[in-house]
């Protein structure tokens, strides 16, 4: 069992496999990926990711914001930020 988790939510069109691959390659601690929903109209996914390490969370957020995961900047709905 892991301790306190640091989480965030993103909305992305990126395939989950691309996100999973990034997490496997870049996270030093434990993480959990949860699909929260999919828009039928756009195919965009709402994904929650929980990290054991806040450093991993910050690296993931920076990768999303820079567009490294989906060919364009990810959106972070502030009202939907996830607390672990």
PAZAPA-4460 file (N, C-alpha, C; in steps of 0.05 Angstrom, whole numbers, plus 32768, in hexadecimal, padded with zeros to 4 digits):
% residues 84
    n_x    n_y    n_z   ca_x   ca_y   ca_z    c_x    c_y    c_z   seq   type   mol
   8011   7FE8   8000   8000   8000   8000   8012   8019   8000     1      X     A
   800B   802C   7FEF   801A   8044   7FEE   800D   805A   7FFF     2      X     A
   801C   806E   8006   8012   8083   8017   8002   8098   8007     3      X     A
   8003   80B0   8010   7FF4   80C6   8004   7FFB   80C9   7FE6     4      X     A
   7FE6   80CC   7FD6   7FE9   80CF   7FB9   7FE4   80EC   7FB1     5      X     A
   7FF4   80F5   7F9D   7FF1   810F   7F91   7FE4   810B   7F76     6      X     A
   7FCE   8118   7F71   7FBF   8113   7F59   7FB9   812C   7F49     7      X     A
   7FB2   8127   7F30   7FA7   813C   7F1F   7F96   812F   7F09     8      X     A
   7F86   813F   7EFC   7F75   8136   7EE7   7F7C   8145   7ECE     9      X     A
   7F7B   8137   7EB7   7F7F   8144   7E9D   7F68   813C   7E8A    10      X     A
   7F65   814D   7E76   7F53   8147   7E60   7F65   8145   7E47    11      X     A
   7F64   812E   7E39   7F77   812A   7E23   7F6A   8119   7E0D    12      X     A
   7F75   811C   7DF5   7F6D   810B   7DDF   7F82   80F5   7DDB    13      X     A
   7F97   80F6   7DEB   7FAD   80E3   7DE8   7FA3   80C7   7DF0    14      X     A
   7FAD   80B2   7DE2   7FA6   8097   7DE9   7FB1   8091   7E06    15      X     A
   7FA2   8081   7E14   7FAB   8079   7E30   7FC6   806B   7E2F    16      X     A
   7FCB   805C   7E1A   7FE4   804E   7E18   7FFC   8061   7E17    17      X     A
   7FF9   8078   7E0B   800E   808C   7E0A   8013   8097   7E26    18      X     A
   7FFE   809C   7E35   8000   80A6   7E51   800D   8091   7E62    19      X     A
   8004   8078   7E60   8010   8062   7E6F   802D   805E   7E69    20      X     A
   8035   8060   7E50   8051   805D   7E49   8062   8074   7E55    21      X     A
   8057   808C   7E55   8066   80A3   7E61   8069   809E   7E7F    22      X     A
   8054   8095   7E8C   8056   8090   7EA9   806A   807B   7EAF    23      X     A
   806A   8065   7EA0   807D   804F   7EA4   809A   8059   7EA1    24      X     A
   809F   806A   7E8D   80BA   8073   7E87   80C4   808A   7E99    25      X     A
   80B2   8099   7EA5   80BB   80B1   7EB3   80B5   80B2   7ED1    26      X     A
   80A4   80A1   7EDB   809D   80A2   7EF8   80B1   8092   7F08    27      X     A
   80B9   809D   7F1F   80CB   808F   7F31   80BC   8080   7F47    28      X     A
   80A4   8089   7F4D   8093   807D   7F61   807B   806F   7F55    29      X     A
   806A   8067   7F67   8051   805A   7F5F   803D   806E   7F54    30      X     A
   802D   8066   7F41   8018   8077   7F37   7FFF   8066   7F30    31      X     A
   7FE8   8074   7F2D   7FCF   8067   7F25   7FC3   8078   7F10    32      X     A
   7FB9   806C   7EFB   7FAC   8079   7EE4   7F8F   8070   7EE4    33      X     A
   7F7D   8084   7EE4   7F60   807D   7EE4   7F52   808D   7ECF    34      X     A
   7F43   807F   7EBD   7F33   808C   7EA9   7F19   8095   7EB7    35      X     A
   7F13   80AF   7EB6   7EFB   80BA   7EC3   7EE4   80BC   7EB0    36      X     A
   7EE9   80BF   7E96   7ED4   80C2   7E82   7EDF   80C8   7E67    37      X     A
   7ECD   80C4   7E53   7ED4   80C9   7E37   7EBE   80D8   7E2A    38      X     A
   7EC5   80ED   7E1B   7EB1   80FC   7E0C   7EAA   80ED   7DF2    39      X     A
   7E91   80E7   7DEE   7E88   80D9   7DD6   7E8C   80EA   7DBD    40      X     A
   7E89   8105   7DC0   7E8B   8117   7DAA   7EA8   811B   7DA0    41      X     A
   7EBB   811E   7DB3   7ED6   8125   7DAC   7EEA   810F   7DB0    42      X     A
   7EE3   80FB   7DC0   7EF5   80E5   7DC7   7F0A   80ED   7DDC    43      X     A
   7F07   8105   7DE6   7F1A   810E   7DFB   7F14   80FF   7E15    44      X     A
   7F29   80F9   7E23   7F27   80E9   7E3B   7F2D   80FB   7E54    45      X     A
   7F1E   80F6   7E69   7F24   8102   7E83   7F32   80ED   7E93    46      X     A
   7F4B   80F2   7E9B   7F5C   80DF   7EA8   7F66   80EA   7EC2    47      X     A
   7F65   80DA   7ED7   7F71   80E1   7EF1   7F8A   80D1   7EF5    48      X     A
   7F9F   80DD   7EFD   7FB8   80CF   7F02   7FC1   80D6   7F1E    49      X     A
   7FC7   80C2   7F2E   7FD0   80C5   7F4A   7FED   80BC   7F4C    50      X     A
   7FFD   80CB   7F5A   8019   80C6   7F5C   8021   80C3   7F79    51      X     A
   8033   80B1   7F7F   803F   80AF   7F9A   8051   80C6   7F9F    52      X     A
   805F   80CF   7F8A   8072   80E5   7F8B   8067   80FF   7F7F    53      X     A
   8068   8115   7F8D   8060   812E   7F82   8072   8136   7F6B    54      X     A
   808B   812E   7F6C   809E   8134   7F56   8094   8127   7F3C    55      X     A
   808B   810E   7F3E   8080   8100   7F26   8068   810F   7F1C    56      X     A
   8057   8118   7F2E   803F   8127   7F26   8046   8141   7F17    57      X     A
   805A   814F   7F21   8062   8168   7F14   806F   8163   7EF9    58      X     A
   807F   814D   7EF6   808A   8146   7EDC   8074   813F   7EC8    59      X     A
   8060   8130   7ED1   804A   8128   7EC0   803B   8141   7EB7    60      X     A
   8035   8153   7EC9   8026   816B   7EC3   8035   817C   7EAE    61      X     A
   8050   817E   7EB2   8060   818E   7E9F   8060   8181   7E84    62      X     A
   8061   8166   7E82   8060   8158   7E69   8045   815D   7E5B    63      X     A
   802F   815C   7E6A   8015   8162   7E5E   8013   817E   7E54    64      X     A
   801C   8191   7E64   801A   81AD   7E5C   802B   81B4   7E44    65      X     A
   8041   81A5   7E41   8053   81AB   7E2A   8049   819D   7E10    66      X     A
   8035   818B   7E13   802A   817D   7DFC   8039   8163   7DF5    67      X     A
   804B   815A   7E07   805B   8142   7E01   8049   8129   7DFF    68      X     A
   8032   8129   7E0C   8022   8110   7E0D   800D   810F   7DF7    69      X     A
   8004   8126   7DEC   7FEE   8124   7DD9   7FF1   8137   7DC2    70      X     A
   8008   8141   7DBC   800C   8152   7DA5   8001   816E   7DA9    71      X     A
   7FF9   8174   7DC1   7FF0   818F   7DC7   7FEC   8191   7DE5    72      X     A
   7FEC   81A9   7DF0   7FEA   81AC   7E0D   7FD1   819F   7E18    73      X     A
   7FD5   8191   7E2E   7FBE   8185   7E3C   7FAF   819A   7E4C    74      X     A
   7F96   8195   7E53   7F87   81A7   7E63   7F84   819C   7E7F    75      X     A
   7F86   81AD   7E92   7F83   81A5   7EAE   7F6B   81B4   7EB9    76      X     A
   7F54   81A7   7EBC   7F3D   81B6   7EC7   7F42   81BB   7EE5    77      X     A
   7F47   81D4   7EED   7F4E   81DA   7F08   7F39   81D2   7F1C    78      X     A
   7F20   81D4   7F15   7F0B   81CD   7F28   7F09   81AF   7F2C    79      X     A
   7F18   819F   7F1C   7F17   8182   7F1D   7F32   8177   7F27    80      X     A
   7F43   8188   7F32   7F5D   817E   7F3B   7F58   8168   7F50    81      X     A
   7F69   8154   7F50   7F65   813C   7F61   7F77   813E   7F79    82      X     A
   7F6D   813A   7F90   7F7D   8138   7FA8   7F7F   811A   7FB0    83      X     A
   7F96   8112   7FB7   7F9A   80F5   7FBD   7F97   80EE   7FDA    84      X     A
***
